[in-house]
Amino acid sequence: MGTSGAEHLRQIVDETDWYNGIVLDAVVPGGAWKRLPRPLQSWLRNYIGGTALYLVYGFLWCFYIYYLKRNVYVPKDSIPSNRAMYQQIIVAMKDLPWFCVLPTLLEYMAENGWTRCFASVGEVGWPAYFVYLTIYLVIVEFGIYWMHRKLHELKPLYKYLHATHHIYNKQNMLSPFAGLAFHPLDGILQAMPHVIALFLVPTHFTTLILLVFCEVVWTANVHGCIHGKIWPVMGAGYHTIHHTTYRHNYGHYTIWMDWMFGTLRDPEQEFKKPD
């Protein structure tokens, strides 16, 4: 690898060091975390940051929607019980250490030059950046759609993996905390398209980190049962239908894959079309 390649990797390493410092200096006294192996540093930061984001965002969302705006966005008889939300948190807490393995692996591969990540938008220019980002998101959308669909259609995968998530099958059982209440292997499988895309498409490293953490917010929102009506976003209205019919709306960010492959069910037509 030439000097420019080495500098490119150094920038990625420096960036992950900066992220580690922000999170780990706040919780690990005396910089003791710096003595840990590099992958363990990244895993610990991902675990602490991911757990904090999951809990803080979930509690703030529930406090605002279920308490301050009670019966405004969600009918009060559709608000999940505290027991249901507690059970979802328990499942997620058991799984989060495993979920954090994948972003840690992504960072390790990027730092070692095994992916097509680039450190600065200046390396490719803004037009190419947006083209690459669009291709990346299409690959992720396509991959998650089919992975999610096969987790339903292949009975062993559903029985032993995905059924853990689908015990929440009514509106009054869904909450933002259900967003990470998965079997750990299920969550990892559905995130694998992110890994695959990194080997196919040049990807801005900072944007990748942002997308990974946005997944926590995204999965919380789509389990909140509030239909945003923002086309073509796969919002909570669509995903609530997925949890009640089991065979519609497998998509992730958008409804396009469901539309293309015939599995789309529109919340606006829920009571107008036969199941």
C-alpha positions as CSV (number, residue, x, y, z in Angstrom):
1,M,0.0,0.0,0.0
2,G,1.4,3.4,-0.9
3,T,1.7,6.5,1.3
4,S,-1.7,7.8,0.3
5,G,-3.2,4.5,1.3
6,A,-1.5,4.5,4.6
7,E,-2.6,8.0,5.3
8,H,-6.1,7.1,4.3
9,L,-6.2,4.3,6.9
10,R,-4.5,6.5,9.5
11,Q,-7.4,8.9,9.2
12,I,-9.9,6.2,9.8
13,V,-8.0,4.9,12.8
14,D,-7.7,8.5,14.2
15,E,-11.5,8.9,13.7
16,T,-12.3,5.8,15.7
17,D,-9.8,6.9,18.4
18,W,-11.8,10.1,18.6
19,Y,-15.1,8.3,19.0
20,N,-13.6,6.0,21.6
21,G,-12.3,9.0,23.6
22,I,-15.6,10.7,23.6
23,V,-17.5,7.7,25.1
24,L,-14.9,5.8,27.0
25,D,-13.1,8.7,28.7
26,A,-16.5,9.6,30.3
27,V,-17.0,6.1,31.8
28,V,-13.6,4.5,32.2
29,P,-11.4,6.4,34.7
30,G,-7.8,7.3,34.0
31,G,-7.8,6.3,30.3
32,A,-7.5,2.6,31.3
33,W,-9.4,1.7,28.2
34,K,-6.4,2.6,26.1
35,R,-4.6,-0.5,27.4
36,L,-7.4,-2.8,25.9
37,P,-6.9,-4.4,22.5
38,R,-8.1,-2.2,19.8
39,P,-11.2,-4.3,18.8
40,L,-12.3,-4.4,22.4
41,Q,-12.0,-0.7,22.7
42,S,-14.4,-0.3,19.7
43,W,-16.8,-3.0,21.0
44,L,-16.9,-1.3,24.5
45,R,-17.6,2.1,23.0
46,N,-20.3,0.6,20.7
47,Y,-21.9,-1.2,23.6
48,I,-22.0,1.7,25.9
49,G,-23.1,4.2,23.3
50,G,-25.6,1.8,21.8
51,T,-27.1,0.9,25.1
52,A,-27.3,4.6,26.2
53,L,-29.0,5.6,22.9
54,Y,-31.5,2.7,23.1
55,L,-32.5,3.5,26.7
56,V,-32.5,7.3,26.6
57,Y,-34.2,7.6,23.2
58,G,-36.8,4.9,24.2
59,F,-37.6,6.5,27.6
60,L,-37.9,10.0,26.1
61,W,-40.1,8.8,23.3
62,C,-42.4,6.9,25.7
63,F,-42.5,9.7,28.2
64,Y,-43.6,12.2,25.5
65,I,-46.0,10.0,23.5
66,Y,-47.5,7.8,26.3
67,Y,-47.5,10.4,29.1
68,L,-47.3,14.0,27.9
69,K,-49.3,13.3,24.7
70,R,-51.4,10.5,26.1
71,N,-54.3,9.5,23.8
72,V,-53.1,12.1,21.1
73,Y,-50.8,10.0,18.9
74,V,-51.6,6.5,20.3
75,P,-55.1,5.6,21.7
76,K,-54.7,4.9,25.4
77,D,-56.0,1.3,25.0
78,S,-53.1,0.7,22.5
79,I,-50.4,1.8,24.9
80,P,-48.3,-1.2,25.9
81,S,-48.1,-2.1,29.6
82,N,-45.0,-1.3,31.6
83,R,-44.5,-5.1,32.0
84,A,-44.4,-5.5,28.2
85,M,-41.9,-2.7,27.8
86,Y,-39.8,-4.1,30.6
87,Q,-39.7,-7.5,29.0
88,Q,-38.6,-5.9,25.7
89,I,-35.8,-4.1,27.5
90,I,-34.6,-7.3,29.2
91,V,-34.4,-9.1,25.8
92,A,-32.6,-6.2,24.2
93,M,-30.1,-6.0,27.1
94,K,-29.2,-9.6,26.7
95,D,-28.7,-9.2,23.0
96,L,-26.9,-5.8,22.8
97,P,-23.4,-7.3,23.6
98,W,-23.8,-9.5,20.6
99,F,-25.3,-6.8,18.3
100,C,-22.2,-4.7,19.0
101,V,-19.9,-7.3,17.5
102,L,-20.9,-6.5,13.9
103,P,-20.2,-2.7,14.0
104,T,-16.9,-3.6,15.8
105,L,-16.0,-5.9,13.0
106,L,-16.9,-3.3,10.4
107,E,-14.6,-0.8,12.0
108,Y,-11.8,-3.4,12.3
109,M,-12.1,-4.3,8.6
110,A,-12.2,-0.6,7.6
111,E,-9.1,0.3,9.7
112,N,-7.2,-2.6,8.0
113,G,-8.1,-1.6,4.5
114,W,-10.3,-4.7,3.8
115,T,-13.3,-2.7,2.7
116,R,-13.9,0.1,0.2
117,C,-14.3,2.7,2.9
118,F,-12.8,6.1,2.4
119,A,-12.0,8.6,5.1
120,S,-12.8,12.0,3.5
121,V,-15.5,13.2,1.0
122,G,-12.6,15.1,-0.7
123,E,-11.2,11.7,-1.9
124,V,-14.1,11.2,-4.2
125,G,-16.0,14.5,-4.4
126,W,-19.6,15.3,-3.4
127,P,-21.3,14.1,-6.6
128,A,-19.6,10.7,-6.3
129,Y,-20.3,10.6,-2.6
130,F,-24.1,10.9,-3.1
131,V,-24.0,8.3,-6.0
132,Y,-22.1,5.8,-3.8
133,L,-24.4,6.5,-0.8
134,T,-27.5,5.9,-2.9
135,I,-26.1,2.6,-4.3
136,Y,-25.1,1.6,-0.8
137,L,-28.6,2.2,0.6
138,V,-30.2,0.3,-2.3
139,I,-28.0,-2.7,-1.6
140,V,-28.9,-2.5,2.1
141,E,-32.6,-2.1,1.4
142,F,-32.6,-5.0,-1.1
143,G,-30.6,-7.2,1.2
144,I,-32.6,-6.5,4.4
145,Y,-35.8,-7.0,2.6
146,W,-34.9,-10.5,1.4
147,M,-33.2,-11.5,4.6
148,H,-36.2,-10.4,6.6
149,R,-38.6,-12.1,4.2
150,K,-36.6,-15.4,4.4
151,L,-36.7,-15.2,8.2
152,H,-40.4,-15.5,7.8
153,E,-40.7,-17.9,4.9
154,L,-38.1,-20.5,6.1
155,K,-39.8,-22.2,9.0
156,P,-36.6,-23.2,11.0
157,L,-35.3,-19.6,10.8
158,Y,-38.6,-18.2,11.9
159,K,-39.1,-20.8,14.7
160,Y,-35.7,-20.6,16.2
161,L,-34.7,-17.0,15.5
162,H,-37.3,-14.5,14.3
163,A,-40.2,-15.7,16.4
164,T,-38.5,-14.1,19.5
165,H,-39.3,-10.7,17.9
166,H,-42.8,-11.5,16.8
167,I,-44.2,-12.3,20.1
168,Y,-45.1,-8.6,20.0
169,N,-47.9,-9.0,17.5
170,K,-50.5,-6.5,18.5
171,Q,-50.4,-2.7,18.7
172,N,-50.7,-2.7,22.4
173,M,-47.6,-4.9,22.7
174,L,-45.4,-2.8,20.5
175,S,-43.2,0.0,21.7
176,P,-39.8,1.6,20.7
177,F,-38.2,-0.9,23.1
178,A,-39.2,-3.7,20.8
179,G,-36.9,-2.3,18.2
180,L,-33.9,-4.3,19.5
181,A,-35.8,-7.2,21.1
182,F,-34.4,-9.8,18.8
183,H,-32.6,-13.1,19.0
184,P,-29.0,-11.9,18.6
185,L,-28.3,-14.0,15.5
186,D,-31.5,-12.7,13.9
187,G,-30.3,-9.1,14.4
188,I,-26.9,-9.9,13.0
189,L,-28.3,-11.6,9.9
190,Q,-30.5,-8.6,9.2
191,A,-27.5,-6.3,9.5
192,M,-25.3,-8.4,7.2
193,P,-26.3,-6.4,4.0
194,H,-24.4,-3.5,5.6
195,V,-21.3,-5.7,5.7
196,I,-21.7,-6.9,2.1
197,A,-22.2,-3.4,0.8
198,L,-18.9,-2.3,2.2
199,F,-17.1,-4.7,-0.1
200,L,-19.0,-3.6,-3.2
201,V,-19.4,0.2,-2.9
202,P,-17.0,2.9,-1.8
203,T,-18.4,4.2,1.5
204,H,-17.6,7.2,3.6
205,F,-16.5,6.0,7.0
206,T,-18.1,8.7,9.0
207,T,-21.4,8.2,7.2
208,L,-21.2,4.5,7.9
209,I,-20.8,5.1,11.6
210,L,-23.7,7.5,11.5
211,L,-25.9,5.0,9.7
212,V,-25.1,2.2,12.2
213,F,-26.2,4.3,15.2
214,C,-29.2,5.7,13.3
215,E,-30.4,2.1,13.1
216,V,-31.1,2.2,16.8
217,V,-33.3,5.3,16.4
218,W,-34.9,3.9,13.2
219,T,-35.9,0.6,14.7
220,A,-37.3,2.3,17.8
221,N,-39.5,4.6,15.6
222,V,-40.9,1.9,13.3
223,H,-42.1,-0.1,16.4
224,G,-43.9,3.0,17.8
225,C,-47.2,2.5,15.9
226,I,-47.4,6.1,14.8
227,H,-48.0,6.3,11.1
228,G,-46.0,9.2,9.8
229,K,-47.5,9.2,6.2
230,I,-44.2,10.2,4.6
231,W,-44.0,8.5,1.2
232,P,-42.0,6.3,0.5
233,V,-40.7,5.8,4.0
234,M,-41.4,2.5,5.7
235,G,-42.8,4.1,8.8
236,A,-44.4,2.6,11.9
237,G,-47.9,2.3,10.2
238,Y,-46.5,-0.2,7.7
239,H,-44.4,-2.0,10.2
240,T,-47.3,-2.4,12.6
241,I,-49.1,-4.2,9.8
242,H,-46.1,-6.5,9.4
243,H,-46.3,-7.5,13.1
244,T,-50.0,-8.3,12.8
245,T,-50.1,-10.1,9.4
246,Y,-46.5,-11.6,9.3
247,R,-46.4,-11.5,5.5
248,H,-46.4,-7.9,4.4
249,N,-44.0,-4.9,4.6
250,Y,-40.7,-6.6,5.0
251,G,-38.8,-3.5,3.9
252,H,-36.4,-1.4,6.0
253,Y,-36.2,2.3,5.1
254,T,-38.7,2.4,2.3
255,I,-41.7,0.6,0.8
256,W,-40.1,0.2,-2.6
257,M,-38.9,-3.4,-2.3
258,D,-42.3,-4.5,-1.0
259,W,-43.9,-2.7,-3.9
260,M,-41.6,-4.3,-6.4
261,F,-42.0,-7.9,-5.0
262,G,-45.8,-7.7,-4.2
263,T,-45.7,-7.7,-0.4
264,L,-46.8,-4.1,0.2
265,R,-49.8,-3.4,2.4
266,D,-50.7,0.3,2.9
267,P,-52.0,1.3,6.3
268,E,-54.4,3.7,4.6
269,Q,-56.1,0.7,3.0
270,E,-55.9,-1.6,6.0
271,F,-59.6,-1.8,6.6
272,K,-60.5,-1.6,2.9
273,K,-58.7,-4.6,1.5
274,P,-59.1,-8.3,2.4
275,D,-56.2,-9.8,4.3
